[in-house]
Amino acid sequence: MSSTSSDVIAEPAAGAPVPPRALPNGLAAFLVFLSSGAVLVLETVSLRLVGPYVGVTLQVTSSVIGMALAAIAYGAWFGGWLADRRDPRTLLAPALVLAGIATAVTLPIVRYAGEALRGGAASAVLLLTALTVLLPAALLAGITPLVVKLQLADLRRTGQVVGKLSGIGTLGGITATLGTGFVLVATLSSTVIVLGLAAVLGVTGLALGFWLRRQAGPSGLSAPGRVKAALALLGLAAAGLTAAAPNPCDVETAYHCARVEVDPSWPQGRTLYLNSAEHSYVDLGEPTHLKYAYTQWIGLVADVARPAKQPMDALHLGGGGFTVPHYLAATRPGTDNLVFELDGGLVELDRRELGLRTGPQMRAEVGDARVLLRGEPTDSRDFIVGDAFGHLVVPWHLATREMAADIRRVLRPDGIYVQNVIDYPPGRFIRAELATVKAEFAHVALIAPPGAIDGQQGANFVIVASDAPLPLAAIPPGLKLLPERAELMDEAAVTGWVGDAMVLTDDYAPVDQLLATA
């Protein structure tokens, strides 16, 4: 009897080895879901692991994503190559156990290598992210082709099997991404997340190996004793290295690796480090003590903005250690300080370690400054301080003309906006940010070290802007009294120095690229 091609079922030729039995559908789906999801957990947490050493910039984010995709590509290719040459049933359990060990080893690798690769150099970023993601993600990516191979006993269902497992893997990735971003990172430290994932992978691999051996019978799958011993030793080594690895964080918030150190030269002094970079200095006994030059410049502008001791309505975009809000509260009693801080964990750390006491005149609202600013009444603030950073970079959405326009809306007509910016030679970002602020405000000046203005060094720059004429005459005498030399660039000089620099907008604000040194 004749048959059409749709009736043909692939059968092994006489004498050919019998293909391995397929896994139960539920088990196959679980393995693909777990391995794909684990890759995305690693990718998400990797940003937090490398952040203390190389920052969290667009380049770092792109590097982590690129390395994860490279691991998926090479892992899937190599897993498929192995699946055609070995019985996938002998490979699945070891792959999971090895992925668990590689995941656990990620912590000591990042923490030891991170100390040697600190900084934002492209080579350091690429190497550190590769060390973080490549090996465990590649091992995990190799599991899906092994499972697919086992499930393809009937070639009539190839498309259905591959499509279904591919979809399940994608769902695993989506679930892991949302779960990690919304739940895990908000409730657990990176160390707990990584070690927990490693434990899940290792236990799943051991349980799967036990089940497969039982299914195969006494003559079936049995790993040599030396392989088991080697895996056990690797696991113990990973645990030991993780325990001994240096941890750069005292506290890990949802956004930062944070720690507070006592000033060895002054017992009341506290330095706040975020992602291993100095962010704030707080004198617990004297809030008018401003250690960093840029805070002194902001304090000087505040001093000349209104008559002495006159209260102001001040808004702070970014809290850090609340140094400037405390200064205004001390020098201008009755000042209403409202602070927008993205990181609620940082606010709690400030309360525990840096003497923050919130109340009616020192309020902290947790959330994104751009979003919270929209809810502020028009013409409601005398003084606005822009001091929000992601590592050492102003978040791009806080550096655009649209953001400046909303700040101008909230300021009273004679109010003053000061913005802290960090840039390096050749100074492309500070010029672009000045051009952006000038596009909205009638009067703009700049305070910076002479070497930074001349393009010889990286530094903090403080932009001073208002729709009313600025009290510039009172600033240079104050600058001369400060320990670090700084210059005031008046409005005419700013115009010439900015030149034809671009105005940053919500549609185009390449902040990270402008900060890259030429």
Secondary structure, DSSP 8 states (H G I E B T S, - for coil): ----GGG------TTS--------HHHHHHHHHHHHHHHHHHHHHHHHHHHHHH-S-HHHHHHHHHHHHHHHHHHHHHHHHHHTTS-GGGTHHHHHHHHHHHHHHHHHHHHHHHHHS-S--HHHHHHHHHHHHHHHHHHHHTHHHHHHHHH-SSGGGHHHHHHHHHHHHHHHHHHHHHHIIIIIHHHS-HHHHHHHHHHHHHHHHHHHHHHHHHHH-TTS----HHHHHHHHHHHHHHHHHHHHS----SEE-SS-EEEEEE-TT-TTEEEEEETTEEEEEEESS-TT---SHHHHHHHHHHHHHSSTT---EEEEE--TT-HHHHHHHHHSTT-EEEEEES-HHHHHHHHHHS----BTTEEEEES-HHHHHTTS-TT-EEEEEE---BTTB--GGGSSHHHHHHHHHHEEEEEEEEEEEEE-TT-HHHHHHHHHHHTT-SEEEEEE-HHHHTTSS-EEEEEEEESS---GGGHHHHHHTSSS--EEE-HHHHHHHHTT-----SS---HHHHHS--
